[in-house]
Amino acid sequence: MLKWALIFLVVSLVAGALGFTGVASGAKTVAKVLFGLFLLGFVILILIAWGAGELIF
């Protein structure tokens, strides 16, 4: 999921540089949502691992 967030970030930056503001805005929103979901999933997994008594690292 982080890979897709980075892809949409790059699309947003390229579209913004070329003047496609609508596309850039949409890609930026998708990148933010995907990154937020990735971060939430990461935190949940860390909490589950901590609760089980075994840290992943």
C-alpha atoms as one frame of an Amber mdcrd trajectory, in Angstrom:
protein
   0.000   0.000   0.000   2.900   2.331   0.682   4.139   1.653  -2.857   0.827
   2.857  -4.314   0.852   5.939  -2.105   4.318   6.833  -3.402   3.204   6.227
  -7.005   0.247   8.582  -6.572   2.555  11.130  -4.936   4.837  11.065  -7.981
   1.834  11.332 -10.338   0.603  14.306  -8.322   3.977  16.058  -8.496   4.365
  15.457 -12.239   0.792  16.553 -12.992   1.257  19.665 -10.861   4.487  20.538
 -12.650   2.771  20.179 -16.028  -0.199  22.322 -15.005  -2.876  19.639 -14.673
  -4.214  20.937 -11.380  -7.334  18.749 -11.309  -5.356  15.553 -11.805  -2.725
  16.683  -9.310  -5.368  17.415  -6.693  -7.031  14.023  -7.156  -3.754  12.123
  -7.044  -2.681  14.057  -3.947  -5.897  13.101  -2.163  -5.510   9.428  -3.068
  -1.871   9.462  -1.922  -2.851  10.996   1.427  -5.594   8.436   2.010  -3.390
   5.472   1.095  -0.554   6.727   3.288  -2.959   7.229   6.180  -4.272   3.672
   5.784  -0.725   2.321   5.622   0.248   4.216   8.760  -2.862   3.062  10.607
  -2.197  -0.562   9.640   1.417  -0.257  10.785   0.414   1.140  14.170  -2.228
  -1.567  14.641   0.289  -4.296  13.850   2.816  -2.821  16.292   0.165  -2.677
  19.027  -0.881  -6.283  18.362   2.746  -7.439  18.492   3.337  -5.485  21.703
   0.184  -6.902  23.235   1.261 -10.436  22.376   4.536  -9.832  24.209   6.759
 -10.248  21.176   8.041  -7.238  19.374   8.412  -7.750  15.617  11.884  -6.237
  15.476
